[in-house]
Amino acid sequence: MSYLPSNLRFLRKQKGITQNDLADQLDVQRTMISAYEDGRSEPKLATLKKLAELLEVGLEELLEHDIENLGRKAIQKRGINILTIAADDSDRENITLVGQKASAGYLNGFADPEYMETLPQFHLPNLSRQATYRAFELAGDSMLPLIPGTIVIGAYVEQLHQIKSGRTYILVTQTEGVVYKRVFNYLEENGKLFLASDNEHYKPYEVRGEDVLEVWEAKAFISTDFPNPGDKKKPLTLEDLGEMIKDIQEDLRKIKG
């Protein structure tokens, strides 16, 4: 069963696009859009691909997933993920370290036990035993004051809907690789996550939920850079955070506009 007619109608209305608008963008008659939505006609492959692009949805989701009744596929429970975990002789979980040089290989090897065994492993005290952890070495200065080379330890997040807006996460994505960002969750609205850097010189950007392979919530970090007492900064208040969120939401509206 194809869900194309109902999904097309639902997504078009959700985006505030009329049948005439969509027909103009596809260079077809408005009656053809009506036929697609009533199930009286099916678009050719090239038109179908353009439809998916305009509605910002994958072809598989557009054709085979009941979006109106089940929600965007990106925020549904993901299937059973094969999370490769290293353990010591006492069956205690080790923390696997993904260094800067290993991050590219990690995209292809994160589910491969043989590959994961080649990465360094260690223990860290005072972390809850109720979570699985992984460590990632930062590259670049997009998350200052954490400098390049800082190791961020993250707790595994099983479902995308568990991401809490405003917190920092390590995301493993098909499009951006391994990144450490402050994340704002808009999956229910448009199936996307909004990623922002703490360094204001870097512009925020979006990633689609279906492009996210793994999510790790930042819980601790290890750094060899000691703070300089002469560089004290005013602590971040709730009011400051609120203003940051407002600025980011405004940037998001500009991106969508």
C-alpha positions as CSV (number, residue, x, y, z in Angstrom):
1,M,0.0,0.0,0.0
2,S,1.3,3.4,-0.9
3,Y,0.8,6.3,1.4
4,L,1.7,8.8,-1.2
5,P,-1.8,10.4,-1.7
6,S,-2.4,11.0,2.1
7,N,1.2,12.0,2.8
8,L,1.3,14.4,-0.1
9,R,-1.9,16.1,1.0
10,F,-0.8,16.2,4.7
11,L,2.7,17.5,4.1
12,R,1.5,20.1,1.5
13,K,-1.0,21.5,3.9
14,Q,1.4,21.4,6.8
15,K,3.8,23.6,4.9
16,G,1.0,26.0,3.8
17,I,1.5,25.2,0.1
18,T,-1.6,25.3,-2.2
19,Q,-2.2,22.9,-5.0
20,N,-1.5,25.7,-7.4
21,D,1.8,26.5,-5.8
22,L,2.9,22.9,-5.9
23,A,1.8,22.6,-9.5
24,D,3.9,25.6,-10.5
25,Q,7.0,24.3,-8.8
26,L,6.5,20.9,-10.5
27,D,5.6,22.5,-13.8
28,V,2.3,20.5,-14.1
29,Q,-1.4,21.3,-14.1
30,R,-3.2,21.8,-10.8
31,T,-5.6,19.0,-11.7
32,M,-2.5,16.7,-11.7
33,I,-1.8,17.5,-8.1
34,S,-5.4,16.8,-7.2
35,A,-5.1,13.4,-9.0
36,Y,-2.0,12.5,-7.0
37,E,-3.7,13.4,-3.7
38,D,-6.8,11.4,-4.6
39,G,-4.8,8.4,-5.8
40,R,-6.1,8.6,-9.3
41,S,-2.7,9.1,-10.8
42,E,0.9,8.5,-9.8
43,P,3.8,10.8,-10.6
44,K,6.7,9.8,-12.7
45,L,10.0,9.0,-10.8
46,A,11.6,12.4,-11.7
47,T,8.5,14.2,-10.4
48,L,8.4,12.0,-7.3
49,K,12.0,12.9,-6.5
50,K,11.2,16.6,-6.9
51,L,8.2,16.2,-4.7
52,A,10.3,14.6,-1.9
53,E,12.8,17.4,-2.2
54,L,10.2,20.1,-2.0
55,L,8.4,18.5,1.0
56,E,11.8,17.7,2.7
57,V,11.1,14.0,3.1
58,G,12.7,10.8,2.0
59,L,11.2,8.8,-0.8
60,E,10.8,5.7,1.3
61,E,9.0,7.7,4.0
62,L,6.8,9.5,1.5
63,L,5.7,6.3,-0.1
64,E,5.6,3.7,2.7
65,H,5.1,5.5,6.0
66,D,1.7,6.8,7.3
67,I,3.0,10.3,8.3
68,E,-0.4,11.8,9.2
69,N,-1.3,9.1,11.7
70,L,2.1,7.9,12.9
71,G,4.2,11.1,12.7
72,R,7.5,11.7,11.0
73,K,9.6,8.6,10.7
74,A,12.6,10.4,12.1
75,I,11.0,10.6,15.5
76,Q,9.7,7.1,15.7
77,K,11.5,4.5,17.8
78,R,14.5,3.4,15.9
79,G,14.9,-0.3,15.4
80,I,17.2,-2.4,17.5
81,N,20.6,-0.7,17.1
82,I,23.7,-2.8,17.3
83,L,25.7,-0.8,19.8
84,T,29.2,-2.3,20.1
85,I,30.3,-2.1,23.7
86,A,33.8,-3.0,25.1
87,A,34.1,-4.7,28.5
88,D,37.0,-5.7,30.7
89,D,37.7,-9.1,32.3
90,S,35.2,-8.2,35.1
91,D,32.5,-7.6,32.6
92,R,32.6,-3.8,33.4
93,E,31.9,-1.6,30.4
94,N,34.9,0.3,29.1
95,I,34.7,3.8,27.6
96,T,35.8,3.6,23.9
97,L,37.8,6.7,22.8
98,V,37.2,8.0,19.2
99,G,40.1,10.3,18.5
100,Q,40.2,13.0,15.8
101,K,42.0,10.8,13.3
102,A,39.6,7.9,14.0
103,S,36.3,9.9,13.6
104,A,36.1,9.4,9.8
105,G,36.6,5.7,10.1
106,Y,34.0,5.6,13.0
107,L,31.2,6.5,10.5
108,N,31.7,3.1,8.8
109,G,32.9,1.1,11.7
110,F,30.8,2.1,14.7
111,A,28.8,-1.2,14.4
112,D,31.8,-3.4,13.6
113,P,33.1,-5.2,16.7
114,E,36.5,-5.8,15.1
115,Y,37.0,-2.1,14.3
116,M,35.8,-1.0,17.7
117,E,38.3,-3.3,19.4
118,T,41.1,-1.3,17.7
119,L,40.2,1.9,19.5
120,P,41.6,2.9,22.9
121,Q,39.5,2.0,26.0
122,F,39.5,3.3,29.5
123,H,37.5,3.7,32.8
124,L,36.3,6.9,34.4
125,P,35.1,7.0,38.0
126,N,32.0,8.7,39.3
127,L,29.9,8.1,36.2
128,S,26.5,6.4,36.6
129,R,26.5,2.6,35.9
130,Q,23.1,3.0,34.3
131,A,24.4,4.4,31.0
132,T,26.7,3.4,28.2
133,Y,29.5,5.9,27.5
134,R,31.8,6.9,24.6
135,A,34.5,9.5,24.4
136,F,35.2,11.8,21.4
137,E,38.1,14.1,20.9
138,L,37.1,17.5,19.7
139,A,38.5,19.1,16.6
140,G,38.2,22.8,15.8
141,D,37.2,25.7,18.1
142,S,33.4,25.8,17.4
143,M,32.6,24.9,21.0
144,L,34.8,27.3,23.0
145,P,35.8,27.4,25.8
146,L,36.4,23.7,25.1
147,I,39.5,23.7,23.0
148,P,40.6,21.3,20.2
149,G,41.9,18.1,21.7
150,T,39.4,18.1,24.6
151,I,37.8,14.7,25.2
152,V,34.1,14.8,25.7
153,I,32.4,11.8,27.3
154,G,28.8,11.2,26.2
155,A,26.0,8.9,27.4
156,Y,24.2,7.0,24.7
157,V,20.8,8.3,23.8
158,E,18.5,5.6,22.5
159,Q,15.8,7.6,20.9
160,L,15.9,10.9,19.0
161,H,12.9,12.3,20.8
162,Q,14.9,12.1,24.1
163,I,17.1,14.9,22.9
164,K,16.5,18.0,25.2
165,S,16.8,21.4,23.5
166,G,19.6,23.5,24.7
167,R,21.9,20.7,25.9
168,T,25.1,19.6,24.2
169,Y,25.5,16.3,22.4
170,I,27.9,14.4,20.2
171,L,26.1,13.5,17.0
172,V,27.2,10.9,14.5
173,T,25.6,11.9,11.2
174,Q,25.7,10.8,7.6
175,T,26.0,14.3,6.3
176,E,28.2,16.1,8.9
177,G,30.3,13.3,10.4
178,V,31.0,13.4,14.1
179,V,30.1,16.8,15.6
180,Y,29.7,18.2,19.1
181,K,27.0,20.9,19.3
182,R,24.3,22.5,21.3
183,V,21.1,20.9,19.9
184,F,17.6,22.1,19.6
185,N,14.9,19.5,18.9
186,Y,12.4,20.4,16.2
187,L,11.7,16.8,15.1
188,E,8.0,17.0,15.7
189,E,7.7,20.2,13.7
190,N,9.8,19.4,10.7
191,G,11.8,16.2,11.3
192,K,15.1,18.2,11.9
193,L,17.6,19.0,14.6
194,F,19.0,22.5,14.9
195,L,22.7,22.5,15.7
196,A,24.4,25.6,17.2
197,S,28.0,26.3,18.2
198,D,28.9,28.0,21.4
199,N,31.4,30.0,19.4
200,E,29.4,32.8,17.8
201,H,31.6,32.9,14.8
202,Y,30.1,29.6,13.6
203,K,26.6,29.7,12.1
204,P,24.0,27.2,13.2
205,Y,22.7,24.6,10.8
206,E,20.1,21.8,10.5
207,V,20.3,18.1,10.1
208,R,17.5,15.7,9.2
209,G,16.5,13.2,11.9
210,E,17.0,10.3,9.4
211,D,20.6,11.3,8.8
212,V,21.5,10.8,12.5
213,L,23.3,7.5,13.2
214,E,24.1,7.9,16.9
215,V,23.5,10.5,19.7
216,W,25.6,10.9,22.9
217,E,24.6,13.4,25.6
218,A,27.7,15.2,27.0
219,K,28.3,14.3,30.6
220,A,32.0,15.1,31.3
221,F,35.2,16.3,29.6
222,I,38.9,15.8,29.9
223,S,41.3,18.6,29.1
224,T,45.0,19.4,29.5
225,D,44.2,23.1,29.3
226,F,44.0,24.7,32.7
227,P,41.9,27.9,33.1
228,N,43.8,31.1,33.7
229,P,42.5,32.9,36.8
230,G,42.9,36.2,35.0
231,D,40.4,35.2,32.4
232,K,37.4,34.8,34.6
233,K,34.1,35.2,32.9
234,K,30.6,36.0,34.2
235,P,28.7,32.7,34.9
236,L,26.0,31.9,32.4
237,T,22.6,32.6,33.9
238,L,19.1,31.3,33.0
239,E,18.4,34.7,31.5
240,D,21.5,34.5,29.3
241,L,20.4,31.0,28.1
242,G,17.0,32.3,27.4
243,E,18.4,35.1,25.2
244,M,20.7,32.6,23.4
245,I,17.6,30.4,22.6
246,K,15.7,33.4,21.3
247,D,18.6,34.3,19.1
248,I,18.9,30.8,17.7
249,Q,15.2,30.6,17.1
250,E,15.3,33.8,15.2
251,D,18.2,32.4,13.1
252,L,16.1,29.4,12.4
253,R,13.2,31.5,11.2
254,K,15.5,33.3,8.9
255,I,16.9,30.0,7.5
256,K,13.3,28.7,6.9
257,G,12.2,32.1,5.4
